[in-house]
Amino acid sequence: MERMRLWSCVLLGLVLAGCGGPPGGSEPGVDATAAPVVADPGFVAEQDAWRAERRAELRRPDGWASLIGLHWIELPAHYVGSGPTAGIRLAKGPERMGLLQQQGGKVFLTPDAEAGLTVDGEPAQGRFELLPDSSPTPTVVGFDEGKGLLTLIDRGGRKALRVKHAEAEGLVRMGELDYWPADPSWRIQARFQRHPPGRTIQIVDILGQQGPQPNPGVVEFERDGMLYRLEALEGEDGGLFLIFADRTSGHESYAAGRYLYTAAPDADGGVVVDFNRAYNPPCVFSDYATCPLPPPENRLDLAVTAGEKKYVRP
């Protein structure tokens, strides 16, 4: 945990250094004399619906706010459970969950007879392999009558147990999300410039680990007569995933940046980037997430006064 906190401080400092000073004053891309944009009711209703869906997703019993642990697997074998003798001690769950073993690059769990575990929804029957989140069918271990979920994650060859619980403090005590007012001027018609096939970009996560991610192209957009660029990662259904920081980062918005998905670009490379739907990464809500950080190319010299603001944990 101390290592994770140290890396967090270092990396957040790097992000802030790349984004410049506070968002007040005369900064690029901001016209202090411009009149506020009045959004039509249909646009506002559309954004409100998206925000309600976003909150509902976070409030799910297995959502990001339900995280209660991230336990790196260091030894060939660990006993797992919430009891005082467990090598991997869980915040909630049975005192003795079972024996975790690493063998031949794989991870196995032998459940305790009294643990009451399920594997992918079915009662656990003896020793089984935990398939990681990189697998097409990652294994989900249930405990506490389904209120708790345990999965295996793989980050650059390091493996860890990720644990969620429907009674997690971050979920039970979750506060409201704060947003800038819906502003149609931040729904920008941008252009996607495709990179040569196979190109990757190095992405660092909040733990300080880095690795290459597919980088299909760059998104270019204009704001107040200035041209800005964002390197894109692969999204869903042909869409794009943008990780960016800006001049609000560390002030009105989360210091380590925000995330944004787009639909697939059209045949001419046109793509809509709606910054009203920029949102906070999971690390805002939990210390047990492994959030990717913005690459240096995506630290905008621009105050993006749209989307989700900084979240303050209760």
N, C-alpha and C positions, 0 to 999 in steps of 0.2 A: 504493500500500500504506500509506504514512504517513497519507493522508487516511482510509483505511478504519479504521486503528487509532485515529486521533483520534476519529472518529465513534463507534467502539465504546465508547471510554472515556466519552465524554459521555453516550451513551444508556444505558449500563449504570448510570452514576451516577444518572440520572433514575429508572430502574426501582427501584434500591435505595432512593432517597429516598421513593418511593411505598410501599414495603413495610415501612417501619419498621425497628426495630433487630434485634439478634440474636434467634434463636428461643428462647432460654432464658428462664426467669423466668415471671412471671405475665402472659401475653398473652391477648388475646381468643380464644375458641374452643378453649382447651386446658384440660383438667382434669388437673392434675398428680397428683391422687390416684386417678384412674380406673385400674382394673385392666386389664392388657393383654388385648386380644381374642384368643381362640384360634380360629384358622381351621380349618375341617374339611379333611381331606385332599383331597377333591374340588376345593374352591375353590383350595387351594394348587397342585394339579396343573394346574388350568386357567391360573392365573397363570404358572406355570413354563413351560407350553407357549407362552404368548404371548411371554414373555421370550426363549425360544429362537428363536422366529420373528423377533422384533425383531433379535436379534444376527445371525441368518443374513441378514436383509435388509441390514444394515449391511456385512456381510462379502462381499456380492456384488462381483464385479469392477467393476461400474458403480455401486456404492452410494455413499453420501455420503462414506465414508471414503476413497474412491479419487480424490477431487479433488486435482489438482496445479496448477491455475491458473485465474484469472479475469482476462481481458485485455480492457479497455475499448477499443472501436474509436473512435479520435479523429480519424484522418485519412481523406481520400478513398481512399487505397490504402496497404496494408501488405504487406510480405513476411512470411510466417509460417514458423516453423521453429525448431529447437533450435540452429542455427548462430549464430556470433557476429555475423553481419551482418543477422540477421532483425530487422525492426521490431517484430514481436510475437514475443518469444522464449519458446519452450516449454521446460518443465523436462525433458521427454522427447519423443522422436519423431524424425522425419527432420530432417536439417539444413535442408533446403529443402522445406517442405511445399507452398508455392504462393503465389500473389498474391491477396490479399484486397482487394476493392473495394466501396465504397459508391456506389450510383447510384440516384437517385430514391427514396430511402427504403428501398431493398433492399440486401442484401449478397450478393456473389458471390465464389466461390473458383475460381481457375484452378490446378489442381494441377500440381506439377512432375512431369515425365515419370518420374522415378525415385522418387517419394514412396511409391508403392504404396498409394494411398488407396482406400477404398470409400465409396460413398454409399448409405445405407440398405441395406447388405449387399451391394451390387453394385459391381464395379470402376468407379472414376470414369472418365468419358468426357468430357474437355474441361471447359469452364467450366460451373458450375452455381450455382443460387441456394441460399442457406442460409435455410431457413424457420425462424423463431424458435420458442421454447417456447410462445408464445401461439397458435401455429398448431395446427389440429387434427392436422396431420402434420408435426411438427418434423423437420428434417433431422439425421441422425446421420452424422458422418464418422468412419470407422474408420482407424486407422493402427497401425504396429508389429504387423502380422498380427492385428489385432483386439484387442490388449491395450489400445490407446488409443482414446478416443472424444472427439470434439469436437462441441459443439453451440453454437447461437446463442441467447442470452437477451436479452430486452427488458425493461428496467426503467424505466418512465416515459419512454419515448422514447430512452433511452440503451441502446446495444447492446454486448454483450460476448461473447467466446468463453469458454465453460466447457469445461474440459479434465479428463478423467478417465483414469486408467491403472491397470491391474490390479497394477502393481508400485509403486504409490504408497506412500510411507513410512507414511502414516497408516493404510493398510490392512494392510500387511505387519506392522507393529509394533502393531497395535491391541490394547489391553488389555481387561480384563474390565469389564463394566458392573456397577454397584453399585445395589442397590435397598433400600428399606425392606422389612421383612417383609410378606408378603401379609396384608392386613387387611380382612375383609369389611365393617367399619364404614365404610370409605371407598368402598364401592360404594353410592352414594347415589341414592335415588329422588327425582328433581328434577322441576321443572315448567318447561315452555317457554312463554313468553309471546311471541306473534308480533307483530312490528312491522308497520306499514303497508307494503304492497308498494313495492319500489323504494328502501327506505332503505339508506343506506351508512354506513360508519364509516371515519375516517381511520386508516390503519395505517402506522407508520414501520418501516423495516427497519434492519438493523444498519449499513448504509452511510449512514443519515441521509436516505434518500429516502422520500417518503411518497405515498400515493395512496388513493383511496376503494376500499373492498371491500364487497361485498354483505353486509348485516347483517340477516338474516331475523328475529332476535328475541333475547330475553334468557333465560338459564337461571337460575332461582332454586332455591336449596337451603338446607337447614338443617343446622347442625352445632352440637352442644352448646347448643341453644336459641337460636342466633343465625341470622339470615337473611343470605345472601350472594347476590350476583348476578354473572353473567358474560355479557358481550355475546358473541353467537355469530356466527361466520362460516359460510359454506356449506361443508359437508363432502361426502362421497360418498354416492350413492344416497339422497339426502334427509336424510342425517345432518348433524351439526353439528361444526364445528371450533372448539375453544376454545384461545386463547392466554392464559396467565395467569402472573402472578408472585404470590408469597406470602411469608410471613415466614421461610421457609427459603431464599429466593432470595439468593444471594451467600454463603450459609453452607453448609448441607448440600446444597443444590441449585444448579443453574446460575444465575448472577446475572441473566441476561437472560430468565429465565422458562422455562416448559415448554409442551408441546403436548399436546392430548388430543382424540381423536375420539369421537363417540357415534353410536349408531344413530339412525335417524329417530324423532322423537317420535311417540307414538301419537295416536289421534284426539282424545283428551282433553288432549293436551299433556304427557303423562307421558313422561319420558326418564330413562334410567339414566346417571349420570355416575360412571364407575369411575376414581377417582383412582389406583388401583393401576397404571393403564396410562398415567399421565402420563409423558411421555418428553422427552428432551433434543432441542433443535433441531439441525440439521446443523452450525451454527456451532461447536458443542462439539467437533466432530471435524476441522474444517477452517477455514482462514482464507479460503477461496474460495467460501463460501456466502453467500447474500443473505437471511438469515432475517428474517421479520417479527417485531416485538416486541409485547409486550402493550400494548393501549391503556390509558390511565390508568384507565378504568372497571374493568379486570380485574386490578388490583393488590389482592389480598385481604389484609385485616387478619386473617390466619388462617395458622397453620403447617400446611401440607398435608404431613404426615409419611407420605406414601405415594408409590409410583411410583419413578421413576428418580432417583438421586442425582447429585451432581456427578461428571463424568468428568475424570480427570487423564490428559492425553496422556503416553505413554511418552517 
